[in-house]
Amino acid sequence: MRILLIEDDVAIAKAVAEVLGDKGYTVEMADDGQTGLAFAETGLFDLIVLDLTLPKLNGILLCQKLRQQNLSVPVLMLTARDTTADKIVGLDAGADDYIIKPFEISELLARVRSLLRRRSLPFAETLTWEKLLLRVDSCETFYDGIILRLTPKEYALLELFLKNGSRILTRQYILERVWTFDDLPGEDTVKAHLRSLRQKLKLAGAPPNLIETVYGLGYRLNPTLQSAV
């Protein structure tokens, strides 16, 4: 899961990003509203954690602009204003939930999990394809009952494929979803991680073309195998 954190308080931003990163989320950070809006408009994020008071463009206006563009990504608003009126303004602007500063990290994580589950209910518990199964909540993956020992990047790759089914994913799309913007490697890195992932799947008994290469276009889960189950 990819989270955009828009927060101008450096200490809070670093602390939140570290906690989210430790839980397996990929986190991008922006410290002003305009930069945050530009990131959000890429459509690459599963959740936005948004401070209410930001330089250049405040959280209310930013949220309104997202909804005006029909971007449905969930928004968790951070606010130091503990009044009913301020909460209503945030929700009316399009925020899905809010949390009051200072907050407990456990509460923040619970709200993040809740919004991510709400965003895509079919993905909340398990993702499956052929004999492949991924448990989202526990970050466990199995092939025909055999657990796969994956690196974080391999897990993120497999989750991305399972969420997209037979849709063809380009190397650039994979890079933008699995790696951070400030740490984008070359496309050969995608090939290397896919090779390792395929090898682990093969060792568990999966057919070699479970993740197939569509030459000149990209990669996808093999729809023929899924339809045969």
C-alpha positions, -999 to +999 in steps of 0.1 A: +000+000+000+013+035-009+005+064+014+010+101+008+018+121+039+013+158+036+026+175+067+048+206+072+059+198+108+092+180+101+092+161+135+057+148+131+062+139+094+093+119+102+078+101+131+046+092+112+065+081+081+088+059+102+059+042+119+041+036+087+072+024+070+078-001+098+043-015+091+052-022+055+036+008+039+054+028+012+054+065+022+059+096+002+061+130+019+053+165+010+057+196+032+033+220+015-001+219-001+009+226-036+035+198-037+011+175-020-016+182-045+008+175-074+017+141-059-019+133-052-030+141-087-007+113-100-033+088-087-006+065-074-016+065-037-040+043-017-044+068+011-035+104+019-027+116+054-032+153+052-025+181+077-052+208+080-028+238+082-003+238+054+018+265+036+008+274+000-024+255+000-043+244+031-057+210+037-093+220+032-087+235-003-064+206-012-091+181-003-117+200-022-095+201-053-090+163-052-128+157-050-135+182-078-112+161-100-132+129-089-101+115-072-116+090-047-085+082-027-093+081+011-081+111+031-073+111+067-071+146+080-047+157+108-060+186+128-051+204+161-086+220+161-108+199+184-141+216+177-172+201+160-173+230+134-138+223+123-144+186+120-176+192+099-156+216+076-130+189+070-155+161+063-176+184+041-144+192+021-142+155+013-120+140+041-130+105+050-118+106+086-099+129+110-076+125+140-068+152+166-032+162+174-016+151+196-026+115+188-016+080+198+003+062+171-019+031+177-050+052+169-034+066+138-025+031+126-060+018+133-076+046+113-052+040+084-061+003+084-098+011+085-096+035+056-075+011+035-100-017+041-129+006+032-112+017+000-112-018-015-132-043+005-124-073-018-088-067-009-093-064+029-087-101+038-072-122+010-061-119-026-062-150-048-052-162-082-050-198-094-035-216-063-018-184-051-031-167-019-020-135-002-033-125+033-033-087+034-036-082+072-008-106+080+014-100+049+016-138+043+017-154+009+011-191+000+011-212-032-011-243-029-007-241+009+031-236+008+042-204+025+064-182+003+094-164+020+094-131+001+114-099+005+094-067+010+098-058-026+088-092-038+057-091-016+048-056-029+052-069-065+030-099-059+003-078-041+003-054-071-002-082-096-030-097-075-048-064-072-046-059-110-055-095-121-049-100-158-043-063-165-010-057-182+014-037-160+043-018-176+077-017-160+073+020-154+039+015-137+055-012-115+084+011-106+061+039-096+039+017-074+065-003-056+095+021-053+095+057-039+098+087-062+131+097-048+145+062-051+133+050-085+158+024-099+162+014-135+137-009-153+163-037-150+156-038-113+120-048-120+133-077-142+156-088-114+130-088-087+105-105-110+131-132-118+136-139-081+098-139-074+092-163-102+119-186-089+103-187-055+069-194-070+084-222-091+100-238-061+066-239-044+051-257-074+037-228-095+038-230-133+066-209-147+042-187-166+020-178-136+034-142-141+037-139-178+056-115-199+035-098-226+064-088-250+066-051-258+040-042-232+047-056-197+037-083-173+005-098-159-009-128-141-017-154-166-055-153-173-055-188-188-044-203-155-070-185-135-098-195-158-087-231-155-091-233-117 
